[in-house]
Amino acid sequence: MEHSLSHILKFGIKYKKNAVLNVLFNIFYAFFNVLSILIFIPTLGILFNTEEKIYSKPDFNSIGDLKTYIEELLSFYLTQLETQSGPEAALLFIVLASAVIFFFKNLFRYLALYALSFLRTGMVKDIQDALYIKSLSLSLNYFNNNNKGDLIARMTSDVKEVEGSIINSLEALAREPLTIVFVLISMFAISTHLTLFVFVFLPITGFIISSLGKRLKATSLEAQKETGVFLSFLEQSLTSLKIIKAFNADSGFSATFKASTARFRKLMNAVLQRKGLAAPMSEFLGVMVVLTVLWYGGKLVLQGDDQLSPQEFLGYIGLFYTIINPVKNITTINYNIKKGKASAERIVEILHEQNKIEDGPENSIPAFQSQIQFKKVHFSYETDLVLNDLSFDLKKGETLALVGQSGGGKSTIGHLICRFYDVNSGAISIDNVNIKNYTKRTLREQIGVVTQEPLLFNDSVANNIALGQAENYSKEEIIQAAKVANAHEFITQLPMQYETNIGDTGGKLSGGQKQRLAIARAVLKNAPILLLDEATSALDTNSEKLVQEALNRLMKEKTAIVIAHRLSTIANADQIAVIDQGKIVEHGNHQQLISKKGVYYNLVELQNIGDA
């Protein structure tokens, strides 16, 4: 518990100034809160005519007589006022003093909350920022093994839970103990005997209430995990809505979602029922203690053994009522922290997740000079071997086409070059330097990527081409990249041209238009190495022609690895490697492989038949 909470609380260090101000204002609040009760004791004395009359100003002798000195000093001024102007004037003075005290009490309460607001919102922002930055830094392997929806749940509902349960508790932790200290000092000053009697009951009450929250944390953790499950399912459903509708699978998906929300409802019922029991139980126990104090204190007043005056006893009861809420709130904090701890653990788990793909020491790559080399590369995602003893050399300026059946390992080669994953054994090098020697960011600056399914964002055309680096490019450079990609013509026909929002995943554009924007993005990056992953396989003939023209311009003077589905598009490649079950089974140029009449020849023939 301490580990996860301490990690969360570290986010508040940069806001320590606000925390100090919050504590300072809460000290004043607690002081005026207690004073607002004590001020009524002389009021009651005036009303009941039991206030002791003092006609000479008292002298201060020692700190031990402070309570007596303050009481006698107040009585002296009230006696003077009552003598000169009557009891109504003394009563008016007390009322006006009370109004001032209540004003300052609430002023400092507001200032404490005002100071805390910066701490609260700042911590939430910083936690969400840290989670997002961490999620971007994690390897793809992490997302292969975990639900994206669960990560979304941790960034939203878990952070919200931490805000509501832990960060909000900081206010009570700063305010309530101070209030309790001031109240207890005042209670001891009024009657040590009665206050010691109270101490017998308060720990018993606290123990009973705290015992109700033992299972709250475990149930909260299960509820948060279930939130991740249905958020992940929701994300998948919305992404695949066309397929769900086409196969009339909406009823089955609805049933699965309902089952998840039903489990969440059951878990949250348990959480809320236990949490809801805290307030009525603590209030009932608190009233029982008050009634006991009323009985015992009343006996002391009636017997006169404790020198406790009636107005002091009534003030004491007021103080005791004042201490009940802080004690109840501290008990509630215990519940809230137990509930929020489950979310804190889930947040810290992500923040502590290690990316096994570590950066190398070099943060710059010399200009690409000679070749890319795969040397005896073995790789598996889990247990099944995807690449088996794979080796090839690709010289600067050449194009290597990778062909073969789906699942043979072609896309994996591209993933390894970008270091989305690391090889199990063997090495990948650029100009005879292992790519593990470079930072991931430095390596990826050398590589431009165009995938089969272009990944676009709910943003403007220009921002999609610049992809998070719009400040690094001028509008003229973006337009020139679009022209090279055969995209400028259709962009100028959009309502706001380059400022047009293209919708979620580029949903307002056709497949060919989306692909040309992805190519424009690679053109603008102008990296020396290109990775084209079946960039034309999903396009119609007209779109393919436009995209292929753009690709040909993009590939000029570049070193390219092309994962090809349509073999007609790679006939001019310098090298063609046929990949089958993770191995290169044939290697050469188009004419050489056709003349062998082997695997590549058969693939071409089959595609020609299919195209016919």
C-alpha positions as CSV (number, residue, x, y, z in Angstrom):
1,M,0.0,0.0,0.0
2,E,2.7,2.4,1.0
3,H,4.6,1.9,-2.2
4,S,1.8,2.7,-4.6
5,L,0.5,5.7,-2.5
6,S,4.0,7.1,-2.0
7,H,4.5,6.9,-5.8
8,I,1.3,8.8,-6.4
9,L,2.1,11.4,-3.8
10,K,5.4,12.1,-5.5
11,F,3.4,13.8,-8.2
12,G,2.5,16.5,-5.6
13,I,6.1,17.5,-4.8
14,K,6.1,20.2,-7.4
15,Y,3.0,21.7,-5.8
16,K,4.4,21.7,-2.3
17,K,3.9,25.5,-2.0
18,N,0.2,25.0,-2.4
19,A,0.3,22.2,0.1
20,V,2.0,24.4,2.6
21,L,-0.5,27.2,2.1
22,N,-3.3,24.6,2.5
23,V,-2.0,23.5,5.8
24,L,-1.4,27.1,7.0
25,F,-5.0,28.2,6.1
26,N,-6.3,25.0,7.7
27,I,-4.5,26.0,10.9
28,F,-6.4,29.3,11.0
29,Y,-9.6,27.5,10.0
30,A,-9.3,25.0,12.8
31,F,-8.5,27.8,15.3
32,F,-11.5,30.0,14.3
33,N,-13.7,26.8,14.1
34,V,-13.1,26.1,17.8
35,L,-13.3,29.8,18.7
36,S,-16.7,29.9,17.1
37,I,-17.9,27.4,19.8
38,L,-16.0,28.9,22.7
39,I,-17.4,32.4,22.1
40,F,-20.9,31.1,23.0
41,I,-19.9,30.2,26.6
42,P,-19.9,33.8,27.9
43,T,-23.1,34.4,25.8
44,L,-24.8,31.6,27.8
45,G,-23.5,33.1,31.0
46,I,-25.0,36.5,30.2
47,L,-28.4,34.9,29.2
48,F,-28.5,32.7,32.3
49,N,-27.0,35.4,34.5
50,T,-24.3,33.0,35.7
51,E,-21.4,34.9,34.2
52,E,-18.9,35.9,37.0
53,K,-18.5,39.7,37.4
54,I,-14.9,40.9,37.4
55,Y,-14.3,44.6,38.0
56,S,-10.5,44.8,37.9
57,K,-8.3,43.8,35.0
58,P,-6.5,40.5,35.7
59,D,-2.8,40.0,35.6
60,F,-1.0,37.4,33.5
61,N,1.2,35.2,35.7
62,S,2.2,32.1,33.7
63,I,1.3,29.9,30.7
64,G,-0.3,27.4,33.0
65,D,-2.9,30.1,34.0
66,L,-3.6,31.1,30.3
67,K,-7.2,29.7,30.3
68,T,-8.1,31.4,33.5
69,Y,-6.5,34.7,32.3
70,I,-8.4,34.7,29.0
71,E,-11.7,33.9,30.8
72,E,-11.2,36.6,33.4
73,L,-10.0,39.2,30.8
74,L,-13.2,38.5,28.7
75,S,-15.3,38.7,31.8
76,F,-13.7,42.0,32.8
77,Y,-14.5,43.6,29.4
78,L,-18.1,42.2,29.5
79,T,-18.6,43.4,33.0
80,Q,-17.5,46.9,32.0
81,L,-19.8,46.9,29.0
82,E,-22.7,45.5,30.9
83,T,-22.2,48.0,33.7
84,Q,-22.0,51.0,31.3
85,S,-24.6,50.0,28.7
86,G,-26.6,47.1,30.1
87,P,-26.6,43.3,29.4
88,E,-28.1,43.8,25.9
89,A,-24.9,45.7,24.8
90,A,-22.7,42.8,26.1
91,L,-24.9,40.4,24.2
92,L,-24.6,42.5,21.0
93,F,-20.8,42.5,21.4
94,I,-20.7,38.7,21.7
95,V,-23.0,38.4,18.6
96,L,-20.8,40.8,16.5
97,A,-17.6,39.0,17.7
98,S,-19.2,35.7,16.7
99,A,-20.0,37.1,13.2
100,V,-16.4,38.2,12.7
101,I,-15.1,34.8,13.9
102,F,-17.5,32.9,11.6
103,F,-16.4,35.1,8.7
104,F,-12.7,34.3,9.2
105,K,-13.5,30.7,9.8
106,N,-15.2,30.3,6.4
107,L,-12.7,32.6,4.7
108,F,-9.7,30.4,5.7
109,R,-11.7,27.3,4.7
110,Y,-12.2,28.7,1.2
111,L,-8.5,29.8,1.0
112,A,-7.5,26.3,2.0
113,L,-9.6,24.7,-0.7
114,Y,-8.4,27.4,-3.2
115,A,-4.8,26.4,-2.5
116,L,-5.6,22.7,-2.7
117,S,-7.3,23.1,-6.1
118,F,-3.9,23.8,-7.8
119,L,-2.4,20.7,-6.1
120,R,-5.4,18.5,-7.1
121,T,-5.7,19.5,-10.7
122,G,-1.9,19.6,-11.2
123,M,-1.5,16.1,-9.8
124,V,-4.3,14.7,-12.0
125,K,-2.8,16.3,-15.1
126,D,0.7,15.1,-14.3
127,I,-0.5,11.5,-13.7
128,Q,-2.4,11.4,-17.0
129,D,0.6,13.0,-18.8
130,A,2.9,10.4,-17.3
131,L,0.6,7.5,-18.2
132,Y,0.2,8.8,-21.8
133,I,4.0,9.3,-22.3
134,K,4.6,5.9,-20.8
135,S,2.1,4.2,-23.0
136,L,3.8,5.7,-26.1
137,S,7.1,4.4,-24.9
138,L,6.0,0.8,-24.3
139,S,6.9,-1.9,-26.8
140,L,4.3,-3.3,-29.2
141,N,4.7,-6.6,-27.4
142,Y,3.0,-5.1,-24.4
143,F,-0.1,-4.2,-26.4
144,N,-0.1,-7.6,-28.0
145,N,-0.5,-9.1,-24.5
146,N,-2.8,-6.5,-22.9
147,N,-6.1,-4.8,-23.7
148,K,-6.0,-1.3,-25.0
149,G,-9.3,-0.7,-23.2
150,D,-7.7,-1.6,-19.9
151,L,-5.0,1.1,-20.4
152,I,-7.7,3.6,-21.3
153,A,-9.5,2.7,-18.1
154,R,-6.4,3.3,-16.1
155,M,-5.9,6.7,-17.7
156,T,-9.5,7.8,-17.1
157,S,-11.6,6.0,-14.4
158,D,-8.5,4.9,-12.3
159,V,-7.1,8.4,-12.3
160,K,-10.5,9.8,-11.5
161,E,-10.8,7.3,-8.6
162,V,-7.4,8.4,-7.3
163,E,-8.5,12.0,-7.5
164,G,-11.7,11.4,-5.7
165,S,-10.4,9.0,-3.1
166,I,-6.7,9.9,-2.4
167,I,-6.1,13.5,-3.6
168,N,-9.3,14.7,-2.1
169,S,-8.4,13.0,1.2
170,L,-5.3,15.3,1.4
171,E,-7.7,18.2,2.3
172,A,-9.2,16.2,5.2
173,L,-5.8,14.9,6.3
174,A,-4.6,18.5,6.6
175,R,-7.8,20.0,8.2
176,E,-9.3,17.3,10.4
177,P,-6.3,16.5,12.7
178,L,-5.7,20.2,13.3
179,T,-9.4,20.7,14.2
180,I,-9.2,17.7,16.6
181,V,-6.0,19.0,18.2
182,F,-7.6,22.5,18.8
183,V,-10.8,21.0,20.1
184,L,-9.1,18.6,22.4
185,I,-6.9,21.4,23.9
186,S,-10.1,23.4,24.5
187,M,-11.9,20.3,26.0
188,F,-9.0,19.6,28.3
189,A,-9.0,23.3,29.4
190,I,-12.7,23.1,30.2
191,S,-12.7,19.7,32.0
192,T,-9.8,17.2,32.2
193,H,-12.0,14.7,34.0
194,L,-14.7,14.6,31.3
195,T,-12.2,14.6,28.4
196,L,-10.4,11.5,29.8
197,F,-13.8,9.8,30.1
198,V,-14.4,10.6,26.4
199,F,-11.1,9.0,25.4
200,V,-12.4,5.6,26.5
201,F,-15.1,5.7,23.9
202,L,-13.5,7.3,20.8
203,P,-11.0,4.5,20.1
204,I,-13.7,1.8,20.4
205,T,-15.9,3.7,17.9
206,G,-13.0,4.1,15.5
207,F,-12.1,0.4,15.7
208,I,-15.7,-0.7,14.9
209,I,-15.9,1.7,11.9
210,S,-12.5,0.8,10.4
211,S,-13.2,-2.9,10.6
212,L,-16.0,-2.4,8.0
213,G,-13.5,-1.6,5.2
214,K,-11.3,-4.7,5.1
215,R,-12.7,-6.1,1.9
216,L,-13.3,-2.7,0.2
217,K,-9.9,-2.6,-1.6
218,A,-10.1,-6.0,-3.1
219,T,-13.6,-5.4,-4.5
220,S,-12.6,-2.0,-5.9
221,L,-9.7,-3.6,-7.7
222,E,-12.0,-6.1,-9.3
223,A,-14.4,-3.4,-10.4
224,Q,-11.6,-1.3,-12.0
225,K,-10.4,-4.4,-13.9
226,E,-13.9,-5.0,-15.2
227,T,-14.0,-1.4,-16.3
228,G,-11.0,-2.1,-18.5
229,V,-12.7,-5.2,-19.9
230,F,-15.8,-3.4,-21.2
231,L,-13.9,-0.3,-22.3
232,S,-11.6,-2.6,-24.4
233,F,-14.6,-4.4,-25.8
234,L,-16.3,-1.0,-26.6
235,E,-13.1,0.2,-28.4
236,Q,-13.0,-3.0,-30.5
237,S,-16.7,-2.8,-31.3
238,L,-16.6,0.8,-32.5
239,T,-13.5,0.1,-34.6
240,S,-15.1,-3.0,-36.2
241,L,-18.6,-1.6,-36.6
242,K,-18.9,-2.3,-40.3
243,I,-18.0,-6.0,-39.8
244,I,-20.4,-6.4,-36.9
245,K,-23.3,-4.9,-38.9
246,A,-22.4,-6.9,-42.0
247,F,-22.5,-10.2,-40.2
248,N,-25.5,-9.3,-38.1
249,A,-23.4,-9.9,-35.0
250,D,-24.8,-7.0,-33.0
251,S,-27.0,-9.1,-30.7
252,G,-24.0,-11.4,-29.8
253,F,-21.8,-8.4,-29.1
254,S,-24.5,-6.7,-27.1
255,A,-24.9,-9.8,-24.9
256,T,-21.2,-9.9,-24.2
257,F,-21.1,-6.2,-23.3
258,K,-24.2,-6.6,-21.1
259,A,-22.6,-9.5,-19.2
260,S,-19.5,-7.3,-18.5
261,T,-21.5,-4.4,-17.3
262,A,-23.6,-6.7,-15.1
263,R,-20.5,-8.0,-13.5
264,F,-19.3,-4.4,-13.0
265,R,-22.7,-3.5,-11.4
266,K,-22.5,-6.4,-9.0
267,L,-19.0,-5.4,-7.9
268,M,-19.9,-1.7,-7.6
269,N,-23.0,-2.7,-5.5
270,A,-20.6,-4.3,-3.0
271,V,-18.3,-1.3,-3.0
272,L,-21.1,1.2,-2.6
273,Q,-22.9,-0.8,0.1
274,R,-19.8,-1.1,2.3
275,K,-19.0,2.6,1.7
276,G,-22.6,3.6,2.4
277,L,-22.5,1.8,5.7
278,A,-19.7,4.0,7.0
279,A,-21.7,7.2,7.4
280,P,-24.8,5.9,9.2
281,M,-22.8,3.6,11.4
282,S,-20.3,6.3,12.4
283,E,-23.2,8.7,13.1
284,F,-25.1,6.2,15.3
285,L,-21.9,5.4,17.3
286,G,-21.1,9.1,17.5
287,V,-24.6,9.9,18.9
288,M,-24.2,7.1,21.4
289,V,-21.0,8.6,22.7
290,V,-22.5,12.1,22.9
291,L,-25.4,10.8,24.9
292,T,-23.0,9.0,27.2
293,V,-21.0,12.2,27.6
294,L,-24.2,14.2,28.2
295,W,-25.1,11.8,31.0
296,Y,-21.7,11.7,32.6
297,G,-21.0,15.4,32.2
298,G,-24.5,16.3,33.5
299,K,-23.7,14.4,36.7
300,L,-20.5,16.4,37.2
301,V,-22.4,19.7,36.8
302,L,-25.2,18.6,39.1
303,Q,-22.8,17.3,41.7
304,G,-20.5,20.2,41.5
305,D,-17.5,18.0,41.9
306,D,-15.6,19.2,38.8
307,Q,-16.1,23.0,39.1
308,L,-17.9,22.7,35.7
309,S,-20.4,25.5,35.2
310,P,-23.6,24.9,33.2
311,Q,-22.5,27.3,30.3
312,E,-19.1,25.5,30.2
313,F,-20.8,22.2,30.0
314,L,-23.0,23.3,27.1
315,G,-19.9,24.7,25.4
316,Y,-18.2,21.4,26.0
317,I,-21.0,19.5,24.3
318,G,-20.8,21.9,21.4
319,L,-17.0,21.2,21.1
320,F,-17.7,17.5,21.3
321,Y,-20.2,17.8,18.4
322,T,-17.5,19.7,16.5
323,I,-15.0,16.9,17.0
324,I,-17.4,14.2,15.8
325,N,-17.3,15.2,12.1
326,P,-13.5,15.3,11.9
327,V,-13.3,11.9,13.5
328,K,-16.0,10.6,11.0
329,N,-14.1,12.2,8.1
330,I,-10.8,10.6,9.1
331,T,-12.7,7.3,9.2
332,T,-14.1,8.0,5.8
333,I,-10.5,8.8,4.6
334,N,-9.6,5.2,5.6
335,Y,-12.4,3.9,3.4
336,N,-11.5,6.2,0.5
337,I,-7.8,5.4,0.6
338,K,-8.5,1.7,0.6
339,K,-10.9,2.2,-2.3
340,G,-8.4,4.5,-4.2
341,K,-5.4,2.2,-3.4
342,A,-6.6,-0.4,-5.9
343,S,-6.6,2.3,-8.7
344,A,-3.3,3.7,-7.5
345,E,-1.7,0.2,-7.8
346,R,-3.1,-0.1,-11.4
347,I,-1.6,3.3,-12.3
348,V,1.8,2.6,-10.7
349,E,1.9,-0.8,-12.4
350,I,1.8,0.9,-15.8
351,L,4.4,3.6,-14.8
352,H,6.7,0.8,-13.6
353,E,6.3,-1.3,-16.7
354,Q,9.6,-1.9,-18.3
355,N,10.2,-1.7,-22.0
356,K,12.5,-4.6,-22.9
357,I,13.6,-2.8,-26.0
358,E,16.3,-0.5,-24.5
359,D,17.9,2.4,-26.2
360,G,21.5,2.2,-27.3
361,P,24.1,4.7,-26.4
362,E,24.4,6.5,-29.8
363,N,21.9,9.3,-30.4
364,S,23.1,10.2,-33.9
365,I,23.6,8.1,-37.1
366,P,26.1,9.2,-39.7
367,A,24.8,9.7,-43.2
368,F,23.7,6.3,-44.7
369,Q,26.6,5.1,-46.8
370,S,26.6,1.5,-47.8
371,Q,24.2,-1.2,-46.8
372,I,21.5,-2.7,-44.5
373,Q,22.4,-6.2,-43.4
374,F,20.4,-9.0,-41.8
375,K,22.8,-11.7,-40.4
376,K,21.4,-15.1,-39.1
377,V,18.3,-13.4,-37.6
378,H,16.0,-15.6,-35.5
379,F,12.8,-14.2,-34.1
380,S,9.6,-15.4,-32.5
381,Y,6.7,-13.4,-31.0
382,E,5.9,-16.1,-28.4
383,T,7.1,-19.6,-28.9
384,D,6.6,-20.2,-32.6
385,L,9.6,-19.2,-34.7
386,V,8.7,-16.5,-37.2
387,L,12.1,-15.8,-38.8
388,N,14.6,-18.7,-39.0
389,D,18.3,-17.9,-39.8
390,L,17.4,-15.1,-42.1
391,S,20.3,-13.3,-43.9
392,F,20.5,-10.7,-46.7
393,D,22.3,-7.6,-47.7
394,L,20.7,-4.5,-49.2
395,K,23.0,-1.9,-50.7
396,K,22.3,1.8,-50.6
397,G,19.9,3.0,-53.3
398,E,18.6,-0.6,-54.0
399,T,15.0,-1.9,-53.7
400,L,14.4,-5.2,-52.0
401,A,10.9,-6.8,-52.6
402,L,9.7,-9.4,-50.1
403,V,7.1,-11.8,-51.4
404,G,5.4,-15.0,-50.3
405,Q,2.4,-16.4,-48.6
406,S,0.7,-14.5,-45.7
407,G,2.2,-15.4,-42.3
408,G,5.6,-16.1,-43.8
409,G,7.3,-13.3,-41.8
410,K,7.5,-10.5,-44.4
411,S,6.0,-7.8,-42.2
412,T,8.1,-9.0,-39.2
413,I,11.2,-8.0,-41.1
414,G,9.9,-4.4,-41.3
415,H,9.0,-4.5,-37.6
416,L,12.5,-5.6,-36.7
417,I,14.2,-2.9,-38.8
418,C,12.2,-0.2,-36.9
419,R,12.9,-2.0,-33.6
420,F,9.3,-2.4,-32.7
421,Y,10.7,-5.8,-31.5
422,D,14.2,-7.1,-31.0
423,V,15.7,-10.2,-32.6
424,N,16.1,-13.3,-30.5
425,S,19.5,-13.9,-32.0
426,G,21.6,-12.7,-34.9
427,A,22.0,-9.0,-35.8
428,I,20.6,-6.2,-38.0
429,S,23.0,-3.5,-39.0
430,I,23.2,-0.3,-40.9
431,D,26.6,0.4,-42.4
432,N,28.0,-2.5,-40.3
433,V,26.7,-0.9,-37.0
434,N,24.2,-3.0,-35.0
435,I,20.9,-1.0,-34.9
436,K,20.8,-1.8,-31.1
437,N,23.7,0.7,-30.7
438,Y,21.3,3.6,-31.5
439,T,18.5,5.1,-29.6
440,K,15.1,4.0,-31.0
441,R,14.2,7.6,-31.8
442,T,17.5,8.1,-33.8
443,L,17.0,4.9,-35.7
444,R,13.4,5.6,-36.7
445,E,14.4,9.1,-38.0
446,Q,16.2,7.2,-40.7
447,I,13.1,5.2,-41.8
448,G,9.9,6.3,-43.7
449,V,7.0,3.9,-43.5
450,V,3.9,3.4,-45.6
451,T,1.6,0.6,-44.5
452,Q,-1.2,-1.3,-46.2
453,E,-3.8,0.3,-44.0
454,P,-2.8,4.0,-43.7
455,L,-3.0,5.2,-40.1
456,L,-4.6,8.7,-40.1
457,F,-5.9,10.8,-37.3
458,N,-9.0,13.0,-36.5
459,D,-7.2,16.2,-37.5
460,S,-6.5,18.4,-40.5
461,V,-4.9,17.2,-43.7
462,A,-1.8,19.3,-43.0
463,N,-1.3,17.9,-39.5
464,N,-1.8,14.4,-40.8
465,I,1.0,14.9,-43.3
466,A,3.3,16.6,-40.7
467,L,2.3,14.0,-38.1
468,G,3.0,15.8,-34.8
469,Q,5.8,17.8,-36.2
470,A,3.9,20.7,-37.9
471,E,6.2,23.2,-36.3
472,N,9.2,21.7,-38.2
473,Y,7.7,22.2,-41.6
474,S,6.5,25.1,-43.6
475,K,3.1,25.0,-45.5
476,E,5.0,25.1,-48.8
477,E,7.0,21.9,-47.8
478,I,3.7,20.2,-46.9
479,I,2.1,21.2,-50.2
480,Q,5.2,20.0,-52.2
481,A,5.1,16.6,-50.4
482,A,1.4,16.3,-51.3
483,K,2.2,17.1,-54.9
484,V,4.9,14.4,-55.0
485,A,2.3,12.0,-53.5
486,N,-0.4,12.8,-56.2
487,A,-2.5,14.2,-53.3
488,H,-2.5,17.9,-53.9
489,E,-5.3,17.8,-56.5
490,F,-7.9,16.2,-54.3
491,I,-6.8,18.1,-51.3
492,T,-7.5,21.5,-53.0
493,Q,-11.1,20.2,-53.7
494,L,-11.8,19.7,-50.0
495,P,-13.9,22.3,-48.2
496,M,-11.0,23.9,-46.3
497,Q,-8.2,22.3,-48.4
498,Y,-5.2,21.6,-46.2
499,E,-7.1,22.6,-43.0
500,T,-10.0,20.2,-43.6
501,N,-10.6,17.7,-40.8
502,I,-10.6,14.2,-42.3
503,G,-12.5,12.5,-39.5
504,D,-11.7,9.6,-37.3
505,T,-9.1,7.3,-39.0
506,G,-9.5,9.5,-42.1
507,G,-13.1,8.3,-42.6
508,K,-14.1,11.2,-44.9
509,L,-11.6,10.1,-47.5
510,S,-11.4,7.2,-50.0
511,G,-8.9,4.4,-49.6
512,G,-6.7,5.8,-52.4
513,Q,-6.8,9.3,-50.9
514,K,-5.8,8.1,-47.5
515,Q,-2.9,6.1,-49.0
516,R,-1.6,9.1,-50.9
517,L,-1.7,11.2,-47.6
518,A,0.4,8.4,-46.0
519,I,2.8,8.6,-48.9
520,A,3.0,12.4,-48.6
521,R,3.9,11.9,-44.9
522,A,6.8,9.7,-45.9
523,V,7.8,12.2,-48.6
524,L,7.9,15.0,-46.1
525,K,10.0,13.0,-43.7
526,N,12.5,12.4,-46.4
527,A,14.2,9.5,-44.6
528,P,17.0,7.6,-46.5
529,I,15.4,4.2,-45.9
530,L,11.8,3.3,-46.9
531,L,9.6,0.5,-45.7
532,L,6.5,-0.1,-47.9
533,D,4.2,-2.7,-46.5
534,E,1.8,-3.8,-49.2
535,A,1.0,-0.1,-49.9
536,T,-1.3,-0.8,-53.0
537,S,-2.8,-4.1,-52.2
538,A,-6.2,-2.8,-51.1
539,L,-6.8,-0.2,-53.9
540,D,-8.8,-0.3,-57.1
541,T,-7.0,0.0,-60.4
542,N,-7.3,3.8,-60.9
543,S,-6.2,4.5,-57.3
544,E,-3.4,2.0,-57.5
545,K,-2.0,3.7,-60.6
546,L,-2.0,7.1,-58.8
547,V,-0.5,5.6,-55.7
548,Q,2.1,3.6,-57.6
549,E,3.2,6.8,-59.5
550,A,3.6,8.5,-56.1
551,L,5.6,5.6,-54.7
552,N,7.9,5.6,-57.7
553,R,8.7,9.2,-57.1
554,L,9.1,8.6,-53.4
555,M,11.6,5.7,-53.9
556,K,13.9,7.7,-56.1
557,E,17.4,7.7,-54.6
558,K,16.1,5.8,-51.5
559,T,16.9,2.4,-50.1
560,A,13.6,0.6,-50.0
561,I,12.2,-2.6,-48.6
562,V,8.9,-3.4,-50.3
563,I,6.5,-6.0,-48.9
564,A,4.5,-6.8,-52.1
565,H,1.2,-8.5,-52.7
566,R,0.7,-7.5,-56.3
567,L,3.8,-8.9,-58.0
568,S,3.4,-6.8,-61.0
569,T,4.4,-3.7,-59.0
570,I,7.9,-5.1,-58.1
571,A,9.2,-6.4,-61.4
572,N,11.8,-3.6,-61.5
573,A,13.1,-4.3,-57.9
574,D,16.9,-4.8,-57.7
575,Q,16.3,-7.8,-55.4
576,I,13.3,-10.1,-54.8
577,A,13.3,-12.4,-51.8
578,V,10.7,-15.1,-51.5
579,I,9.9,-15.7,-47.9
580,D,8.4,-19.0,-46.7
581,Q,8.0,-20.0,-43.1
582,G,10.6,-17.5,-42.0
583,K,13.3,-18.4,-44.5
584,I,14.4,-17.0,-47.9
585,V,13.7,-19.9,-50.3
586,E,14.5,-17.9,-53.5
587,H,16.5,-14.7,-54.1
588,G,17.4,-12.7,-57.2
589,N,15.8,-10.2,-59.6
590,H,12.6,-10.7,-61.5
591,Q,14.1,-12.3,-64.6
592,Q,16.4,-14.6,-62.6
593,L,13.5,-15.9,-60.5
594,I,11.2,-16.3,-63.5
595,S,13.9,-18.4,-65.3
596,K,14.2,-20.7,-62.3
597,K,10.5,-21.6,-62.6
598,G,10.3,-22.2,-58.9
599,V,8.2,-20.7,-56.1
600,Y,8.3,-17.1,-57.4
601,Y,7.4,-18.3,-61.0
602,N,4.4,-20.2,-59.6
603,L,3.2,-17.1,-57.6
604,V,3.4,-14.9,-60.7
605,E,1.5,-17.5,-62.7
606,L,-1.2,-17.9,-60.1
607,Q,-1.7,-14.1,-59.9
608,N,-1.8,-13.8,-63.6
609,I,-4.6,-16.4,-63.7
610,G,-6.4,-14.5,-60.9
611,D,-6.1,-11.2,-62.7
612,A,-7.3,-12.7,-65.9
